[in-house]
């Protein structure tokens, strides 16, 4: 049952709360030429930032590339992966790796103590990146992770989340929610399994019992148990980002951001 809903319209130019996003970025000083190159890349920027994951405390990895939300076009070959370190007095942003072969980098998840996973929504792949060296490899490519033939844009695997030695995922225009085995040490993967079919699923989160809460483009946020039972929860359209509260007082709160700039706090009745 929903006991409380808080909604805030996030207008363009409104500064995010401290700690939610860097207010200013500077390059790591690896020498004048390299530092200037990194700064120029960051200033010129990409059209969009997509998935973000906390690799370790206050150190985040994210994907960037050209995704135009006006005409919903995606530029293959424009994608890169970055880190931002918020542990010092000022944020430090660093290019981890350019990924020219990627079609549409989107969902991210932390792997181990110093790596991150990034889903390629256009190619049906998941990459593993070393967060120190920038070295990366494809750990899985599967037809169940690829865009449907009639997809509006080349987007399939959208969000990814770890639960034990399983990596869960949504396939937005494949209308699927599933998982596959992922070894926590070797990154060996298993067969892809579909838990249930949903209506254009976007982001999701998983609680400690393995129950997922999944945002959808048109059918609100639903609860999905491990056996695939689906229960409607909140009538919130296009919840593109979901997260549990991190403070003790927020243990039963889900924060949901939407595609139209709304932020909700949703309370769960356990």
C-alpha positions in Angstrom: 0.0 0.0 0.0 1.2 3.5 -0.8 1.1 5.6 2.4 3.1 8.6 1.2 4.0 10.1 -2.1 6.3 13.1 -2.5 6.7 14.6 -5.9 9.1 17.3 -7.0 9.3 18.8 -10.5 13.0 19.2 -11.3 13.2 22.2 -13.5 16.0 22.8 -15.9 18.9 24.6 -14.3 17.9 23.7 -10.7 20.9 22.6 -8.8 20.8 19.0 -7.5 21.4 18.4 -3.7 25.0 18.1 -2.8 26.2 14.5 -3.2 23.6 13.6 -5.8 25.8 14.7 -8.7 29.1 16.6 -9.2 28.7 20.4 -9.5 32.0 20.8 -11.2 34.5 18.3 -12.6 38.2 18.5 -13.2 40.5 16.0 -14.9 43.1 13.9 -13.2 46.5 15.5 -13.7 48.5 12.9 -15.7 50.6 15.6 -17.3 49.6 18.9 -19.1 48.7 17.4 -22.5 46.7 14.6 -21.1 44.9 16.7 -18.5 44.0 19.3 -21.2 42.7 16.5 -23.5 40.5 15.2 -20.7 39.2 18.6 -19.9 38.4 19.3 -23.5 36.5 16.0 -23.8 34.5 16.8 -20.7 33.6 20.3 -21.8 32.6 19.2 -25.3 30.6 16.4 -23.7 28.1 14.0 -25.0 24.4 14.5 -25.6 23.5 12.2 -22.7 24.6 10.3 -19.6 22.9 7.0 -19.0 23.6 4.3 -16.4 25.5 5.1 -13.2 26.7 2.7 -10.4 28.7 3.2 -7.2 31.9 1.2 -7.6 33.0 1.9 -4.1 32.0 4.5 -1.5 31.5 7.9 -3.3 33.2 6.6 -6.5 30.8 6.2 -9.4 31.1 4.8 -12.9 28.8 6.0 -15.7 28.3 5.8 -19.5 28.1 8.7 -21.8 27.2 9.1 -25.5 24.9 10.6 -28.1 21.3 9.8 -27.3 18.9 12.5 -28.5 15.7 12.6 -26.5 14.1 15.0 -29.0 13.9 12.5 -31.9 15.0 9.4 -30.0 18.0 8.7 -32.1 21.1 6.9 -30.9 24.6 7.4 -32.4 26.6 4.2 -32.5 30.3 4.7 -31.9 29.8 7.8 -29.6 30.0 5.9 -26.3 32.5 6.0 -23.5 32.7 5.0 -19.8 33.8 7.4 -17.1 34.4 7.5 -13.3 33.7 10.4 -10.9 35.4 10.4 -7.5 33.5 12.4 -4.8 35.8 11.5 -1.9 37.9 14.7 -2.0 37.2 18.4 -1.6 36.2 18.6 -5.3 34.9 16.0 -7.7 37.4 14.3 -10.0 36.1 13.0 -13.3 38.2 10.7 -15.5 37.7 8.9 -18.8 37.9 5.2 -18.2 37.5 4.0 -21.8 36.2 4.9 -25.2 34.0 2.0 -26.6 33.7 2.8 -30.3 32.1 -0.6 -31.1 29.2 0.0 -28.7 25.8 0.8 -30.1 24.0 2.2 -27.0 25.5 1.9 -23.5 22.8 2.0 -20.9 22.4 0.0 -17.7 25.3 -0.4 -15.2 26.1 -2.5 -12.2 29.0 -2.9 -9.8 31.0 -6.1 -10.1 33.4 -7.2 -7.3 35.4 -4.6 -5.5 36.8 -2.6 -8.5 34.9 -3.4 -11.6 31.6 -2.4 -13.3 29.2 -4.0 -15.8 27.7 -2.0 -18.6 24.9 -3.2 -20.9 24.9 -2.4 -24.6 21.2 -2.0 -25.3 21.6 -2.0 -29.1 23.9 -5.0 -29.4 22.6 -7.3 -26.7 25.9 -7.4 -24.8 27.2 -6.9 -21.3 30.7 -5.5 -20.8 32.9 -5.8 -17.8 35.3 -2.8 -17.1 38.2 -2.7 -14.8 37.7 0.6 -12.9 41.4 1.2 -12.5 42.9 0.3 -15.9 39.9 0.8 -18.2 40.4 -2.7 -19.7 37.1 -4.2 -20.8 35.6 -7.4 -22.3 32.3 -8.7 -23.4 31.0 -11.3 -20.9 27.8 -12.2 -22.6 26.0 -11.6 -25.9 22.6 -13.2 -26.3 19.6 -12.9 -28.6 17.3 -12.5 -25.6 19.2 -9.3 -24.8 18.9 -7.8 -28.3 16.3 -5.4 -29.6 13.1 -6.8 -31.0 12.7 -6.4 -34.8 9.9 -3.8 -34.3 11.6 -1.8 -31.5 11.0 1.9 -31.7 14.7 2.6 -31.1 17.7 0.1 -30.9 17.1 -0.6 -27.2 16.8 -4.0 -25.6 18.7 -4.8 -22.4 18.1 -1.6 -20.3 18.8 -2.0 -16.6 21.0 -4.6 -14.9 21.2 -5.5 -11.2 23.1 -8.0 -9.1 21.4 -10.4 -6.8 23.7 -13.1 -5.4 25.3 -14.8 -8.4 22.6 -13.8 -10.8 22.5 -10.7 -13.0 18.9 -9.5 -13.5 17.9 -7.4 -16.5 15.1 -5.7 -18.3 14.6 -5.8 -22.0 12.5 -2.7 -22.8 11.2 -3.3 -26.2 11.4 -7.0 -25.8 8.9 -6.7 -22.9 11.0 -9.0 -20.8 12.4 -9.3 -17.3 15.0 -12.0 -16.7 18.3 -13.1 -15.3 21.4 -15.2 -15.9 24.1 -16.8 -13.7 27.2 -14.6 -13.2 30.1 -16.1 -11.3 31.3 -13.5 -8.7 35.0 -14.3 -9.3 35.5 -15.5 -12.9 32.6 -13.6 -14.6 31.5 -16.9 -16.2 27.9 -16.6 -17.3 25.0 -19.1 -17.7 21.9 -19.4 -19.7 19.5 -16.4 -20.0 16.2 -17.1 -18.3 13.0 -14.9 -18.6 11.2 -14.5 -15.3 8.1 -12.8 -16.8 6.9 -10.5 -19.6 6.1 -6.9 -18.8 5.1 -3.8 -20.7 8.2 -2.0 -21.8 10.2 -2.4 -18.6 12.8 0.2 -17.7 14.8 0.4 -14.5 14.3 -1.8 -11.4 15.6 -2.6 -8.0 15.8 -5.8 -5.9 15.3 -6.1 -2.2 17.1 -8.5 0.1 14.5 -11.2 -0.4 14.9 -11.2 -4.2 11.7 -9.3 -4.9 12.0 -6.7 -7.7 10.2 -3.4 -8.3 10.1 -2.6 -12.0 9.2 0.7 -13.7 7.4 0.5 -17.1 6.8 3.0 -19.8 3.0 2.8 -19.7 1.8 0.5 -16.9 3.3 1.9 -13.8 5.6 0.3 -11.2 5.1 -3.4 -10.5 6.4 -5.9 -7.9 7.8 -9.1 -9.3 8.6 -12.0 -7.1 11.3 -14.6 -7.9 8.6 -17.0 -9.2 7.4 -14.4 -11.7 4.3 -13.2 -9.9 3.5 -9.7 -10.9 1.6 -7.2 -8.6 0.8 -3.6 -9.6 2.1 -1.1 -7.0 2.1 2.5 -8.1 0.5 4.2 -11.2 3.6 6.2 -12.1 4.4 6.3 -15.8 7.9 5.9 -17.2 9.9 5.4 -14.0 13.4 5.5 -15.6 15.4 5.3 -12.4 14.6 3.5 -9.1 16.7 3.4 -5.9 16.1 2.3 -2.3 16.8 4.9 0.4 20.2 4.6 2.0 19.6 6.0 5.5 18.1 3.9 8.3 15.0 6.1 8.3 14.5 5.3 4.6 14.6 1.5 4.7 11.1 1.3 3.4 11.4 4.1 0.8 11.8 3.7 -3.0 12.9 6.8 -4.9 11.6 6.9 -8.5 12.6 9.4 -11.1 10.6 9.7 -14.3 11.1 10.6 -17.9 9.2 13.8 -17.5 11.4 15.2 -14.6 9.4 14.1 -11.6 10.9 12.6 -8.4 8.7 10.4 -6.1 9.3 8.9 -2.7 7.3 5.7 -2.4 6.7 3.9 0.8 6.5 0.1 1.0 4.3 -1.8 3.4 6.5 -4.8 4.2 
